[in-house]
Amino acid sequence: MEPQSLTVPTLPAGAGLELRAWRIADTGVLREAAADPYIPLVTTVPAEYDDAAGRAFVERQWAKAGRGSGYPFVIVDAAEQRPVGFVGLWPKGDGRASLGYWTAGSARGRGVAGNGLRAVSRWAFDELRLARLELYIEPWNTGSVRTAERAGFRREGRLRQWQTVGGERRDMDVYALLATDPVDGESAEGRGVVRALAGPRRHLTTPVPPGATG
């Protein structure tokens, strides 16, 4: 059976943010991301940026949706359409999917990753009817841990030497959110699972899951 192409929708993400499909005009944020010491290690953002590398990254996002392997979103300032980060959803079958995300350094502290994560989670449960979402986070990455937990994800355990990062095998903690999970005492009914939580926080990148090329 031929893989079915996927359409990346435009989603409101709160706090003046929006998620949408990547455009060639969005490559400016990749220049900043490429200079980050961690983002290129755990994604396919080029460590050495030029215009050709930026275009190739965007074309890879189009290809992933085209071959049905995932939904790569750019996070943008809704008013200016200025890109500030990335979040991707990678279906795994049987009602499950994994996610990965990063935020440009200049946009950290504004809740970019958290709002993007909540928006994608809401859409995944309501529209795709997924049952379980997963994140893989290095144990030292307290910024991403806070982002995950504030979006309702719960730590389930540690996967030893789960992923190669910078040429080394690294442990990853797995965090999961279920469609039936309550958040702050609120039922998943009425989509309380992913409502916005106030307060700025620092965010560090969450690796794109193994097998997904973000």
Disulfide bonds with the S-S distance in Angstrom:
none
